[in-house]
């Protein structure tokens, strides 16, 4: 399912943005390259998730036949210093994406951390921003108030801040329950994307009363869209406005040691 916002900006419910004039497919936070590392650990991503990622990706490539793929965010944690199975898996992914003829672009928040031997061998140099026509691609977290774009008819496209909306829904016993939905968010200055992988959620729930008047949003329901009536959305309960990010292992260990002392 697709929703055209303009002649050169199309939202695809498969969690992608299509820029038809420039034959450019934009994807945020793929993370389908986590398999090699996680297969060795107990927290393996379910194989069904990996199949879904590849199915949507291959469907997009077949339907749209892009000449360029812009990837917002790293494809693997610490992708600049990979070795063995992880490096081989990333090489295979990049080869599949390029298809022998497509241009690959990667936009990250800290390019100096994302370059490395695998990326260099693929001829891919991560950058902090990338211009496609009047659009500027970025991958930034915790940036929500965007400066006006130059040129003024252009738009920021951000893949680093994944919008979530908390919506009330009737529970099984008729009581009100709240569910968080990933979404595309248009603010007037920027288009903010959901992650390509369905298990990578955002950490901040959007509060409708704080959004610009011209804002629009579309929640994702599988591979379907549902536009939200932002002015009429109720504010989410306080406990649902943020999601607690799990502590990094080294921080949790340090905290435990400090408590013992």
Secondary structure, 3 states (H helix, E strand, C coil): CEEEEECCEEEECCCEEEEHHHCEEEEECCCCCCHHHHCCCCCCCCHHHHHHHHHHHHHHHHHHCCCEEEEECCCCCCHHHCCHHHHHHHHHHHHHHHCCCCEEEEECCCHHHHCCHHHHHCCCCCECCEEECCEEEECCCCCCCCCCCCCCCCEEEECCCCCEEEEEEECCCCCEEEEEEEEEEECCCEEECCCCCCCCCCCEECCHHHCCCCCEEEEEECCEEEEECHHHCCCCCHHHCECCCCCCHHHHHHHHHHHHC
